[in-house]
Amino acid sequence: MGLAYFLIYTTPIGIGFLLWVIWIIASTDYTIMSLSADKFFVENIPILKEIIFTYFWFFKPIYNFFWQFPAIFLTTVKLFINTWLGFWLLPISKNMN
């Protein structure tokens, strides 16, 4: 049940992150398709990419594959999947006890 609530409660953070990506696209020369997740992380949150590639080096091919996609696409898909998964798991976890 805790995972379901965590996924639901982090939805506003995902919305804020999506708005941040939209703001970066609107205020710079990037287009929706040209701002990849890799460029977004390198320019805005470089420490996060360093931490991920340092401590999770065995996932580097997976990150390189997914981070080439547009940031707005990845953020939107992650937001919808996390919210849907949280609402789907909530009744299942309540019926377990």
C-alpha positions as CSV (number, residue, x, y, z in Angstrom):
1,M,0.0,0.0,0.0
2,G,2.9,2.3,0.7
3,L,4.2,2.1,-2.9
4,A,0.8,3.0,-4.3
5,Y,0.5,6.0,-2.0
6,F,4.1,7.0,-2.9
7,L,3.3,6.8,-6.6
8,I,0.2,8.9,-6.2
9,Y,1.7,11.5,-3.9
10,T,4.7,12.1,-6.2
11,T,2.4,13.0,-9.1
12,P,2.6,16.8,-8.3
13,I,6.4,16.5,-8.4
14,G,6.1,14.9,-11.9
15,I,3.8,17.7,-13.0
16,G,6.2,20.3,-11.7
17,F,9.1,18.5,-13.6
18,L,6.9,18.5,-16.8
19,L,6.2,22.2,-16.4
20,W,9.9,22.8,-16.0
21,V,10.7,21.0,-19.2
22,I,7.9,22.9,-21.0
23,W,9.3,26.2,-19.6
24,I,12.9,25.3,-20.8
25,I,11.5,24.5,-24.3
26,A,9.4,27.7,-24.4
27,S,12.2,30.0,-23.2
28,T,15.2,28.7,-25.2
29,D,15.9,27.7,-28.8
30,Y,15.1,24.1,-28.2
31,T,12.0,22.5,-29.9
32,I,9.9,19.7,-28.4
33,M,11.9,17.1,-30.4
34,S,15.4,18.6,-30.0
35,L,15.6,18.7,-26.2
36,S,16.6,15.2,-25.3
37,A,16.6,14.0,-21.7
38,D,20.4,13.8,-21.9
39,K,20.7,17.5,-22.9
40,F,18.2,18.5,-20.2
41,F,20.1,16.7,-17.5
42,V,23.5,17.9,-18.6
43,E,22.4,21.5,-18.7
44,N,20.1,21.7,-15.7
45,I,21.0,18.9,-13.3
46,P,24.5,17.8,-14.1
47,I,25.1,16.3,-10.7
48,L,22.3,13.8,-11.2
49,K,23.8,12.4,-14.4
50,E,27.2,12.1,-12.7
51,I,25.7,10.2,-9.7
52,I,23.7,7.8,-11.9
53,F,26.7,7.1,-14.2
54,T,29.1,6.7,-11.3
55,Y,27.0,4.4,-9.0
56,F,24.8,2.6,-11.6
57,W,27.4,2.2,-14.4
58,F,26.0,-1.3,-15.3
59,F,22.8,0.4,-16.4
60,K,24.6,2.9,-18.7
61,P,23.5,1.3,-22.0
62,I,19.9,1.5,-20.8
63,Y,20.2,5.1,-19.8
64,N,21.9,6.0,-23.0
65,F,19.1,4.5,-25.0
66,F,16.2,6.1,-23.1
67,W,17.9,9.5,-22.6
68,Q,18.1,10.1,-26.3
69,F,14.4,10.5,-26.5
70,P,12.8,14.0,-26.1
71,A,12.5,15.0,-22.4
72,I,8.9,16.1,-22.7
73,F,7.9,12.6,-24.1
74,L,9.8,10.7,-21.3
75,T,8.4,13.0,-18.6
76,T,4.8,12.7,-19.8
77,V,5.0,8.9,-20.2
78,K,6.6,8.5,-16.7
79,L,4.0,10.8,-15.2
80,F,1.1,8.8,-16.6
81,I,2.5,5.4,-15.9
82,N,3.4,6.3,-12.3
83,T,-0.1,7.8,-11.6
84,W,-1.9,5.0,-13.3
85,L,0.1,2.3,-11.5
86,G,-0.5,4.0,-8.1
87,F,-4.2,4.1,-8.6
88,W,-4.3,0.6,-9.9
89,L,-2.2,-0.8,-7.0
90,L,-4.2,1.0,-4.3
91,P,-7.4,-1.2,-4.4
92,I,-5.3,-4.3,-4.9
93,S,-3.2,-3.6,-1.8
94,K,-6.3,-2.7,0.3
95,N,-7.9,-6.0,-0.5
96,M,-4.7,-8.0,0.5
97,N,-5.4,-7.7,4.3
